[in-house]
């Protein structure tokens, strides 16, 4: 597995910023999904704390926020606007399209290309912006017909050319999707499920690294709860954490950052305490033996 060059102490060097469309952002961003209610539906448990978390993130230097109109049925985008508008210069707001939630909160595909433009515009309206840094096309069916996939990408190309979005990303995809998408247009980011315990997207991670495309792992600490607990209670993770006077979440995030300079993280949280803990992972330099220990623990 490719790594950053090590310094004389064997610690992995972790660059702090990377290009995302036409912006250069901190490699530790923030995922806003948890600011919705349980099941990614409805209002947050504590609205005041949700607003405070967003403001604390930006105050701490976070300039990449990942969101979606489906989060809290638009409520999360409204929270972001309430907390941060007028937005600071350089803040990258990234959303996704091609999925929706029904009245019970169940996520389902929304693949009609004619709907994607409306979804982009709805994000713009609720966030109160004229342009998004990037929009991810979410693929919910690996067998999506090629013609449909190309048509969907075409809608995003038009939106980019008209200045509504800065760049086009894809989410929940295979390496084949990525290669096909690059035949159609430039891809600025890939957002896939990836963490210490689930490395099924490793071929895509490698492809993105070679091509200089930002890779944004969602659920970087694991999902569902059983997987998350398996990561955070693992003895190898605990051993590395002890060597660095760190926490298990910080180790899991630092491992991702050490995979390559194009790794952009978006861990989400409902509290300022956990936000501060996550952000400190950026200051960790994992030694080669730490990387080897963690890799071996989850083979």
DRENTI-743937 format. One line per 10 residues: number of its first residue (from 1); their letters; for each residue z, y, x of C-alpha. Coordinates in steps of 0.02 Angstrom, whole numbers, plus 32768, in hexadecimal, padded with zeros to 4 digits. Layout:
<romars>
NUM) a) Z/Y/X  ...
</romars>
This chain:
<romars>
1) xxxxxxxxxx) 8000/8000/8000  7FCC/80A7/804B  8055/811F/807D  8069/81CD/80C4  8074/81DD/8180  8128/81CB/81BB  8181/8245/822C  81DB/8210/82CC  826F/81D2/8267  8204/815F/81FB
11) xxxxxxxxxx) 8221/81C7/815F  818F/81D9/80E8  814A/8289/80E2  8135/82C3/802E  80C6/835D/8016  8109/83CF/7F8F  806C/8405/7F32  7FC4/83C1/7EF8  7F2B/8400/7E9D  7F1F/83E7/7DE1
21) xxxxxxxxxx) 7E7A/842C/7DA0  7E76/84E0/7DDA  7F31/84EB/7DFD  7F9E/84AD/7E8B  8041/846C/7E44  80E7/8426/7E7D  80E4/8369/7E88  817D/8360/7E19  8150/839A/7D6B  819E/8380/7CC2
31) xxxxxxxxxx) 816D/8310/7C31  819B/835C/7B8A  8192/82BF/7B1F  824F/82A8/7B19  8267/8353/7ACC  8230/8309/7A26  82A3/82A1/79B9  82BF/81E6/79C6  821D/8185/79C7  81C0/8221/7A04
41) xxxxxxxxxx) 81CB/8261/7953  8223/82F1/78FF  8290/837A/794A  82F8/8368/79E9  83AC/832E/79E2  83E6/83D4/7A2A  8368/8462/7A18  83CB/84DE/7A81  83D8/8462/7B10  831E/8439/7B02
51) xxxxxxxxxx) 82F4/84F1/7B17  836F/84FE/7BA7  8323/8467/7BFF  8275/84B3/7BFA  82B3/8559/7C3F  831A/8503/7CC5  8283/849C/7CFB  8216/8536/7D13  82A4/8594/7D68  82B2/8503/7DE2
61) xxxxxxxxxx) 81FA/850E/7E11  81A9/8493/7D99  80FA/84D1/7D75  80AC/8438/7D22  80E3/840C/7C71  8097/8378/7C17  8096/837B/7B5A  8034/8345/7AC0  801E/8381/7A0F  805C/82D6/79D6
71) xxxxxxxxxx) 8108/82F4/7A23  817C/8320/7995  80E5/833E/7924  80BF/83DD/7982  8175/840D/7991  817C/83F3/7A4D  80EC/846A/7A6A  8144/84E9/79FE  81E2/84D2/7A65  8182/84EF/7B06
81) xxxxxxxxxx) 813C/858F/7ABF  81E7/85C9/7A83  8237/85A5/7B2B  81B2/85E2/7BA4  8137/8659/7B53  80F9/86CA/7B9F  80D6/8644/7C1F  80EF/8663/7CD8  8054/8670/7D44  8020/85C9/7D8C
91) xxxxxxxxxx) 8070/855D/7D06  8000/84C7/7CDF  800E/848E/7C2B  7FBC/83E4/7C15  7FA3/8389/7B70  7F4A/82EF/7B2F  7EDA/82C3/7A9C  7E94/822B/7A40  7F38/81ED/79F6  7FA3/8220/7962
101) xxxxxxxxxx) 8045/81F0/790D  8054/81C6/7856  80E3/81FC/77E4  814F/816E/7825  8134/81A0/78DB  80BF/810F/7904  803D/8138/7989  7F8A/810A/7962  7EDD/812F/79A9  7E80/81CA/796F
111) xxxxxxxxxx) 7DDC/81AD/79C6  7D5F/8210/795F  7D0B/8287/79DA  7CFB/8307/794E  7DBA/830E/7942  7DDA/8327/79FC  7DA2/83DC/79FD  7E17/8403/796C  7EA4/83AB/79CA  7E87/8418/7A63
121) xxxxxxxxxx) 7E86/84B5/79FA  7F26/847F/79A1  7F7D/846E/7A4A  7F41/851A/7A7C  7F83/8565/79DB  802F/8516/79DE  8048/853B/7A97  8007/85EC/7A83  7F86/85E4/7B0F  7ECC/85FD/7B1E
131) xxxxxxxxxx) 7EB7/8576/7BA1  7F0C/84D4/7BD6  7F0F/84A1/7C8D  7ECF/83F4/7C5E  7EBE/837F/7BCA  7ECA/82C2/7BD9  7E5E/8252/7B6E  7ED5/81C7/7B3C  7E85/811B/7B2F  7EE3/80A8/7AB9
141) xxxxxxxxxx) 7E66/801A/7AB9  7E26/7FD0/7B5C  7D8B/7F95/7AFF  7D5A/8043/7AC4  7C9B/8043/7AB2  7C44/8098/7B42  7BE2/810C/7ACF  7C82/8147/7A7A  7CDA/8161/7B21  7C4A/81CA/7B62
151) xxxxxxxxxx) 7C43/822F/7AC1  7CFE/8252/7ACC  7CED/828C/7B7F  7C5D/82FA/7B48  7CCF/8358/7AD1  7D47/837B/7B60  7CB7/83B0/7BD1  7C82/842F/7B4F  7D35/846F/7B3D  7D41/8482/7BFA
161) xxxxxxxxxx) 7C9A/84DA/7C06  7CD1/8552/7B7E  7D72/8579/7BDB  7DEC/8524/7B64  7E28/84AA/7BE9  7E29/84B1/7CA6  7E09/83F9/7CC7  7DF2/834E/7C78  7E69/82BC/7C8F  7E71/820D/7C49
171) xxxxxxxxxx) 7F0A/81A8/7C17  7F38/80F2/7BFA  7E98/80B8/7C4E  7E51/802E/7CBA  7DF9/8047/7D60  7D57/8027/7D00  7D7D/80B9/7C8D  7D9B/8129/7D22  7CF9/80FA/7D77  7C97/8111/7CD6
181) xxxxxxxxxx) 7CE9/81B8/7CB2  7CBB/81F8/7D5F  7C06/81D2/7D39  7C13/824C/7CA8  7C7D/82D9/7CF1  7CFF/830A/7D71  7DAA/82BC/7D4E  7E3E/8320/7D8D  7ECC/82A9/7D61  7EF4/81FB/7D22
191) xxxxxxxxxx) 7F94/81DD/7CBF  7FC7/8126/7CB3  8064/80BD/7C9E  80A4/8098/7D4D  814D/807F/7DA0  81AC/8010/7E19  81B0/7F7E/7D9F  8100/7F8F/7D58  8073/7FA6/7DD4  7FE1/7F6D/7D6A
201) xxxxxxxxxx) 7F8C/8014/7D88  7F92/8002/7E45  7ED3/7FF1/7E55  7EC2/8096/7DF9  7F47/80E5/7E68  7EE0/80B3/7F00  7E3E/80F0/7EB1  7E8B/8199/7E8A  7ED1/81A9/7F3A  7E28/8188/7F89
211) xxxxxxxxxx) 7DD2/8205/7F16  7E57/828D/7F1D  7E7F/8280/7E64  7F30/82A6/7E2A  7F8A/820B/7DE8  8013/822E/7D69  8080/8196/7D42  80D0/819D/7C97  8178/8148/7C78  8199/8150/7D34
221) xxxxxxxxxx) 8248/8106/7D1E  820C/8078/7CAF  81F4/8050/7BF7  8237/8006/7B88  82F1/8012/7BA8  82FB/7F61/7BEE  827D/7F8B/7C76  82D2/8030/7C9B  8379/7FD8/7CAE  8329/7F54/7D1D
231) xxxxxxxxxx) 82EE/7FDC/7D93  838B/8046/7D93  8404/7FB4/7DA8  839E/7F58/7E2D  8401/7F31/7ECA  8376/7F6B/7F3E  836B/8012/7EE5  8428/8023/7EF1  8424/7FFC/7FAB  83A0/807F/7FCF
241) xxxxxxxxxx) 83FD/80FC/7F63  849D/80DD/7FC4  8445/80FA/806A  8408/81A4/802D  84A1/81D7/7FC8  842C/81DC/7F33  8421/8195/7E84  83B6/8104/7E48  8340/8176/7DE3  8326/81E3/7E7D
251) xxxxxxxxxx) 82F6/814A/7EE4  827B/810D/7E60  8229/81B8/7E58  8226/81CD/7F15  81CF/8124/7F26  8144/8165/7EB5  8134/8207/7F17  8124/81A3/7FB8  808B/8147/7F76  8019/81D9/7F9C
261) xxxxxxxxxx) 8007/8296/7F9A  7FA6/828F/7EF6  803A/8247/7E95  8076/82C7/7E14  8114/8294/7DB7  8145/82C9/7D07  81F0/827B/7CE6  8237/82B4/7C41  82E9/82D4/7C0D  834D/8325/7B81
271) xxxxxxxxxx) 83D5/836F/7BF2  83E1/83EC/7C7F  8452/8375/7CDF  83CD/82ED/7CE6  8347/836F/7D09  83A3/83A9/7DA5  83BB/82F4/7DDC  8301/82CF/7DC9  82CB/836A/7E27  8334/833C/7EBD
281) xxxxxxxxxx) 82C4/82A4/7ED9  8246/831D/7F25  82BC/8336/7FB8  82C8/827C/7FE1  8269/8234/8075  8269/8178/806B  8267/8116/810E  81E9/808B/812A  8273/800A/8113  82A0/8059/806C
291) xxxxxxxxx) 81ED/8049/8030  81E5/7F94/806A  828A/7F6C/8013  8251/7FB7/7F6F  81A5/7F68/7F75  81EF/7EBC/7F95  826E/7ECC/7F09  81EA/7EDD/7E81  815F/7E69/7EBA
</romars>
